[in-house]
């Protein structure tokens, strides 16, 4: 009989346990005083053998912090070894320190910020709902406005943002922060929802696609040759499909837009929101608005097949990879921040 190494044993157990754990663990508690979960964590679900290699058999999903109203926009700072994210209704950004798990208010007011990232120089970039703009925080504490209008009209309410190696900044503008006062300020949308690119040399902005109902989370493939965008248009357009789209990136422009995957699972379909790729090209998408057994993170292979799930007790809004090895998945989910180690790494530094 072939002997298994410790690593092989844990991987085998993880795959066997995950394959049958299609419903969230009943009565699971998080936070101080909660009983430790039995390994392998039953809420890390293997749907396809391709996901088994990414599930670690002896690691749990952990709640790192709670108390937000709607947590969003996690971004990892590798130099500072901290995670920053937004608590949109409370108009603040929070920071979690890796060395001791300390959480503090990082910035308030924050323009009801949503998505956050860092540029190639380590400066934070944020999408502000309230002020309808994308901003960069400079080293001297000043704020530079990168984008606030298009063709003479104010942006709707920028949502999520990523940076390309050429220095360009790409962001979505679905307008959720202008649809009510809770996450911004109620006012009419004056522009068709779209995805934009800010040129790194001249700072000039261009519309790269509006072939999508409400572009939300976005990320590049590991080689930056594709751009994935979650479409949450079904929240306001009955005809909109609950999908993630993908385009080819050619010389700073988008070509060949198409459906990457559907969010339908076992007859139910929720919405994807924030998304990230790992180094193997798998797409990790926050998912929610269905209920237990669905809400959390759905993992898709490069061909669009759903291969795994991370089930959470709250609706997941966004994700990012971080930690010293970039092998820890951080998940903002409604009122809480969660994290879990996985056997892969984020494709990009943030």
N, C-alpha and C positions, 0 to 999 in steps of 0.2 A: 504494500500500500504506500502510495506517495506521501511523503511527509510535507506538511504545510509549514512555511515560515510564519512567524508571528504576524507579519504584514499580510501574508496570503490568507491566514486564518481570519483576521479581522475583516478583510475585504469580502471573503466568502460569507461570513456571518452577516455582514451588512447587507449584502445582496439578498440573502435568504430572508432576513427579517423585513427588509424594506418592501420586498415584492408582495407581501401579504398585508402590509399596513396601509390599506387604502382609505382608512378613515382616521381622523385625528384622534389621538389618545384621549379617552374619555376622562374628564375630571382633572386633567393636568393643570398644575399650578406653577406660576412663575414668581420670581422675586424672593425676598428674605423669608426664611422659614419654610420654603417649598421643599418637598422631598426630592432628592436627586432622581433623575430619570434612569430607567434601566437601559443599558446598552444592548444592542444598537438602538439609537434614538428612533422610535417608531414613526415620528413625524418627518423624518427624512426618507422619502418614498422612492424606491427604484421602480420605474415603470418599464424600463427597457435595459437590457444588460449593458448598453453603452454608458449608462449612468452609474453602474455599480462601482467603477473604478474611482469615482469622485466622492463617494460616500465613505467617510471614515467611521469604522465600527465602534470606536471608543471615544466619541466626542458628542456633546449635547448642543442643542439650540439653547441659547441663554438670553434672557432679557437683561440688558445692560442699564436701562433707565426707563422710567415712565413718568407721566404727568403732563405731557403735551396735549394740545387739542387736535392738531393735525400735523404730524411730523412728516417732513419731506426733504428732498435734496441732499442726501449724504454725500460728502466728498472727503477723501483721505489726503492728509498732508504728510508725506513721507519724512520730510525733514523734521517737522515738529512732533511727529508721531502722535497725531491727534485726528479725530474725526469731527468735522463741523456739519451741522444740519440745521434745517429751518423748522420752527414752530410757527406756521403761517398766521393763524388767527391771533396768537399772542404777540405777533410782530417782533420776533426775536430769533436770533441764531444761537444755538447751543454748541458746546465743545466737550468732547469726551477725550480724556488723556489716557493713552495706552499704559503708561507706567503704573498707575494706581486706580484707574477707572473713575477718576474724579470728573464730575460734570459741572459746568458753570455756564452762565450766560455770557456768550461771546460778543454779541452785538445787539443793542436795542436802543432805539427803534431800528428796524431793518427793512423798511419799505415793504412789509409783508412779503419778504423774499421767499421764493420757492426753490428752484434749482441752483446748485452751487458747483463750482469746479475750481481748479487751479491751472494757471497758464504755464508755459515752459520756463518762466522766470520765478515761479512759485507764488505769484500774486493771486489772490482770490477773486473770482468772478461770480457774480450773483445775478439772478433774474428777479426783479422787483415787481410784484403785482401792483402795489399801490401807485408807484410812480411810472408804471408802464415803460420800464427801461431795463437794459442790461448794463451793469456797472462793474468797474474794476477798483479794488481797494489797493492804493499805492503804499509803498514802504513808509512814506512820511505821514500816513493817516488820511490823506485826501482821497476823494472819490472821483474817478474819471468815468464819465458817461460814454459808453461805447455805442449804444443804439437806443433811440427813443421815438423814432418816427420813420415812416416810409412814404415817399412821394408826397410829403407835406401833411400827412395825417399821422396822429399818434398811434403807436403800437397798441395792440389789444391788451396784453398783459403777458410778457414773456414768461416762459414756464420752465424749460430745462435747457442746459447748455453743455457743450463739449468743445475740446480744443484739438485741432489737427496739428501734426508735426511741422507743417509749414507756417504755423503761427496763427492761422485763421481760426475764427471763433464761429461756431455754428449753434443756432438756437431755434427753439420752437415758440410759436406765438398763438396758442389756442384761445386765449382770452378769458380763462376761468376767473382770474382775479378782478375782472370787470363785470362779472355777472351777478355780483352781490357784495354787500359790505363786510361779510364775515372774513374773507380772505383778501380784501382789497377795498375797492370802491365801486359801487354800481354806476355804470354809465354805458352808453351804446358802443358796440364794436364798429369801428369805422373802416376796418380792413378785412379782407378775406383771410381766414386762418391759413398760416403758411410757415415754412421753414426758411431761415435766412442765414447768410454767411457774411462775416465781417472780414474784409481783406486785411492781412497783417501789415502791409506796407503803407497803404494810403488811408486805412481805416474806413474805406468805402463799403457800404452795405449793399448786398444784392439778394433778391428773392430767388431761392434755388428750387423750390417747388411749392405749389398750393394744390397739388393733386392728392388731397387728403382732407378728411372732414375736420378733425381737430388733432393736429400733431402734438404729441405729448412728450414722453421720454424718447431719447435718441442716443445712439452710440455707434461707433465705428467697428468694423471687423478688425481682427488683429493686424492685418496688413493695410488697413485704411482704404481698401479698394471698394468697400461697401458701406453704406449708411443705413442703419435700421431705425425706424420710427414707429412708435406705438400710436395707433389711432384710437382715441377715446370719443370719437364723434357720436357714438350711440347714446351718449349722455344727453344730447340735445337734438340729434337728427335721427328720426326713426328708421330711415333707410340705410344708415351707416352700418357697416359690418364691424364686428369686434375682432380686429385683426392687428397684426404687426406687418408693416410694409418694409420693403428693402429697395434701395437704388444702387446702381453702380456709380462710383465716384470717378469722374474723368476730368482731369485738369481743373479741379475746383468746382465742377458742375455735376449735376445729377442726371443720370440717364437710365432708361429701362426700368421705370418704377413698376413694382409687382407685389403681390401678396407673398409674404414669407411664411406666415403661419396663422391659423385661426386660434382664438382663445376658447373655442368650444371644447368641452371635455365631458364625456359621459352625458351628453344631452343638455348640458348647461354651459352658458358662456358668460364670463365676466369680462372685466377690462384689464388689459395690461397697462402699466403706467411707466415707471422708471425701468430702464434696461441696461445691461452691461454684458460684454463678451469676455470669455476667458481665453487663455492662450491657445486652446484647441479649436476656437471658433464657435463653441457652444454659446447660446444666448440665454442669459438668466434674467427673467422678466418678473417684476412684481405683478401680483394678480389679486383681484378682489371683487367684492360686490355680489358674491354668490352665497357664501356661508362656509361652515365647517366642512373639511374634506376638499375644499377648492382654494380658499383664500390663503395667500402666502407667496411663494415663489415657484414659478414653473420654468423648467429648464428644457431648452430645445437644442437638438443637434444642428449642425450646420445646414442640413437639408430641410429643416423645419419640423422634424418629428419631435413630439414631446417625449422626453426620456426620463424625467424625474420631477419631483415636487418637494418643496419644503413647506409643510403646513404650519400656519401660525393661528393663534386665537384672535387675531385682529386682521383687518384689511391691510394689505401691504401696499405702500405707495411708491417705494423706490429702493434701489439697492446700489451698493458699490463694493469693490474689493479693496482690502487694506491690510494693515498689520505689517510687521517687519518683512514678512515673506510674500505679502500680497495674496495670502491663501486664506484669508478670513473674509467671509461675506457679511457685510453689515446691511441690515434691513430696517428701514423706517416703516412703521406699521401703525397707522392711526395715532394712538396715544403713547406708543412705546418705541424703543430702539432695541433690536435683537441682533445677535451675531452667531455665526457658526463657522467652524473650520471645515474646509473642503480640500480634497486632494487635487487641486488645480490652482492656478493663479490668475489674477486679473490680467487682461491683455494689455492694459495701459496703466500708467502710473496713478491715475485718479479715477 
